[in-house]
Amino acid sequence: MENAGAVERTGGSDAGARCPKCGVLLATGASFCGSCGASIVDGGSTRASADLNLIVAIVTLAWVMLMLFWLAEPLSAVGVDPVASLRTTLRYSGLWTLLMLPFISLLALAACLSWKAGGRARMPTLEHNQATPSAVILGLAGLTWLGVTLMLRSEPGSELSPWMFWLAFSLMLAGAWLATIAPAVHQTWKAPRIMKMARLLAYLVPIPAAVILMFVVIPGDASRNARFELSEEALTRYVEKFERTGGTSIDTLQMVGLYNLGKPGRRGSCVTLTTNSDLDYYAGFAYCRGTPPEKPNVHFDHIKERWWKFEVHH
């Protein structure tokens, strides 16, 4: 009888994965038993989920670092004034890295934990078909996307290049979330009743909530106005120094307030401070003592008092 029982158990394991508590045959990649609700820990599916967690964390972390590098524009004045360029780049990128440090630290921690759980950046296999990344990892990626988007929208100009990288990551994140929803909801529905709602909300809420916050709740110019208010005094002193000295003591590239500025220029009665440049486009702030000049390729938007935002398209 003992041998027969051993054969029966072996036969059951060969037929497919079964619940260790009640013995019911499990669906591929199941996290919970649909019959008794017992938690299922499967080595293959655990590794597959760890793989996906690691990939999401690494891709998000790489995207953040790329955006920080691009916004710092480290090569914008290397050929003209390499010392000023290096000094300003380090200060400017250091500022934004400090602001994004909570996201960077959490992403690095997530990548480390995923690696320890057996996750590797391997080619997709059949094991990955039913596996899903953690809701926590997806939520962290969504919060990071929100932080970087606010950072981009705080710029006075809209360069094409960083927004292209933003769009590419946004589409990848949306695709990953949509691909996760169906299997995640299916697996969660088979979980014990007490855990159903919490797990469903963990997958369904964070990323849509980040999108709603970004485009509905938070006003479009909120981050831009807040950044300008924090920098206005420093920018005004910078303009006054330029007008007083004629620009003889102004560096080609300099960090003023929370902005990385190129060398000031003049357009009519305005002193222009360039913050963004990309091929045939540049933008920034203008301090005008009169009416800004009207030209077909130059657009001015009033901010407050003598301060304007300008964009130039060639």
N, C-alpha and C positions, 0 to 999 in steps of 0.2 A: 504493500500500500504506500509506503514511504517513497519507493522508487517511482511508483505511478504518479504520486503527487508531484515529484520533481519533474517528471516528463511533462505533466500537464502545465506546470508553471513555465517550463522552458518553451513549450509549444506556444503558450500565450504570449511570451515575450517576442518570439520570432514573428508572430502574426502581425504585430504592430505595437506601438507604445500604449501601455495601459495605466490606469490610475493606480498608484501604489496603495490607496486606501480601500477602494471598492472594486477594482479590477475592470472597470468599464473601458472599452477601447476609446482612445483619445484621438481627436482630429490633429492633423499635422500642425506643429507649432503652437498647440494650445498652452495657455498659461494656467488655466483652471479646469478642473473636471466639471463638465456640465451636469453630472449626476449628483455627486456629493459635495461639490464646491471646493475640494482639496486643491491646494496650490501645487502646481507641477513644475519641477525644476529639471529641465532637460539640457544636457551639456551642449548639444549641437545648437539648439535654439538660443541658449544663453550666449554662446560665442557669437552667433549671427547678430543678435541684438547689440552685443558689445561692439561688434564691427561697425554697425550703423551708428551707434553713439559716438564712436571714435571719429568716424568720417565727418559727421555733422559738426562735432566740436572743432576738428582741425580746419575744415573749410571755413567755418564762421570766424575762427581766430585768424586765419590767413587773410580773410576779407577785411577784417578790422585793421590789421597791420598795413595792408595795402592802401586802405582809405586814409589812414594817418600819414603814410608816406606821401601820398598824392597831394593831400591838403597842405603839407609842409613845403611843397615845391622846392626840394633841395637843390635842383639844378638850374633854378631860374636866374641866378646871378653869379654862378661859379666862374664863368669866363671874365666877368667884369670886376668882381670883388670877392674872391674866394673866402677870405677871412670873415667878412661880414655875412656871407652866405652861410658858412658853417655855423657861426655863432647864432644867427637868427634861426636857422633850421633846428638846432639842438634845443633852443629855448621854446620855440613854437611847438615842435613835435613833442617835447617833454610835457608841455602844458596839457595838450590833448590826450597824451598817453596817461597822464595822471587822472584826468577826468574819466577816461574809459577804463581805468585800472580795475574797478570792481568787475566789469564784464570780462576783461582779459584774464583776471585771476580765476574767476569761476569757470571760464572755458578751459583754461589750462588744467584746473583741477578735474573737470569732467573728462578731459582727454586722458589724464593720468589714471583715473579710476577705471575708465574703459579699457585701457591697456592692461591694467592689473587683472581685470576680469576676463582677459583672453582676447580682447578686441584687437584686430589688426586691419590695416587698410588693404584688404585683399580683394581679388576679383570676385564679383557676385557669383554665387552658386545657388543650387536649389534650396539650400538651407535658408537663404536670405528672402525667399519668396514670401514666406509667412511671418518673418520676423519684422519687428517694428522698432524704431528708435524710442528711447524713453520719452515720456511726456515732459519730464523735467528738462531734458536736453533741448527738445523742440521749443519749450517755453523760454529757456535761456537764450536760444538763437533769436526768438521773436523780440525779446527785450533788448538784445544787442542791436538788432535791426532798428528798433525804435530810437535807441541812443545815437546811432550813427546818422540816421535820417534827420534827427533834430540838429545834429552837428552840421550836416550839409545845408540845411535850411537856414542856419544862422549866418551863412555867408551872404554878403550883399550881391554877389554875382552868381550866375548859374553856368559854370563851365560844363562842357559836354562830356569830357572824359570821365570825371568821377561819377557823374550821374549814369553813365553807361555801365560802370562797374556796379553801381547801386541797383540798376534795373536787372542786371544779370543775376545778382545774388537774390534779389526779391523774387524773381521767377523760380529760381532753384528752391528757395525756401517754401514758396507756395506749392510747388510740385511735390516736395518732400512731405509737406503737411497733408495734401490731398491724397497722396499715395498711402499715407499712414492711417488716415481716418477710417477707411472701410475695414481693414483687418483689426485695427485697434478696437473699434466699436464692436466688432463681432466677438473678439476674445473677451472684451470687458462684459458683454451681455451674459456670458456664461460664468462670470465671477459670482461670488456670494452676493446676495442682495444688498447687504450693508455697504459693500465696496463699489457697487455699480455706479451710483451717481457721482461719487468723488472721482473715480477713474475716467468716466465719460467727460466730466467737466475739465479734468486735467488735460485731456487731448483736444477738446473742442473749443475752449475759451481763450487761452493765452494769445495765440497768433491773431485771430480775428479781433481780439480786444486791443492789441497793439496797433493794428491797422485803423480801427475806429478812433483810438486816441490820437493817432497821427493826423488823420484827414478830416475828422469830424469834431472832436472835443477840443483839441489844442488849436488855437487860431494860427493861420498860415504864417504870420509875421511874428509870432510870440517869441521864438528863440532868437530871431534876428534882432528884434527890438531890445530884448533883455541883454544880449551881448553888446549892442551899441551903447545902451545906457551905462553899462559897466566900464566902457572904454571911452566915453565921450570926453571926459576931462583930459585924459592923456592925449587924445586926438587933437583937441583944441590947442593944447600947449605945443604940440608938434607943429601944427600949422603956424602958430604965432612965431615959433623959432625959425621956421622956413622963411616967413615973410621978413623977419628981422635980419637974418643973415644972408638972405638971397639964395639959400640952399648950399652955401659953401661948406658947411660942416655937417651936412646930412649924408648918411650912408646910403649906398645903392639899395640895400635891403635891410629892413629894420623891423623889429617887433615893437608895436606901439599898442598899449592896452592889450586886447585879446586878438589883435590882427597882425598879420604878416604883410608889411607894406613895401611896395617898390618906391623908387625915388619919386618925390612929389613933382607935379607938373602944373601948368596953368592952361585954363580954357576960359578966355574972356576975363570976367571978374572973379572966377572961381579957382581955388587951389584944389587940384585933384589928387587923391590918394588911391593908388591902384592896389586892390587886394586880390583880384582874380585875373588871370590871363591864360588864354588858350588859343593858339594859332591866330585867327583873325578876330578874336574877341577879347575884350578886357573890361573890367568893371571895378567899382569901388565907391568911395565917398568923395563928395565935393563940398568944400566950404566956400560959399558964395556971398560976397558983399553986395551983389546986385542980382539981376535976373540971369539965370543960366543961359548960355548960348543955345540957339535953336539950329540944329543941323539934322539932315535926313538920317544919318547913321548914329546919332547920339540921342539917348533917351535919359531924361532926368525925372526922378520921383522925389518929392519933398518928404523929409523925415521930420524935422523940427527946426524952428528958428532958421539959422543960416546953413543948416546941414541938409544935403541932398544925397541921394543914391544915383549913380550914373552907370550906364552900360553903353559900350561902343561896339558896333558891328562893322567890320570892314568888308 
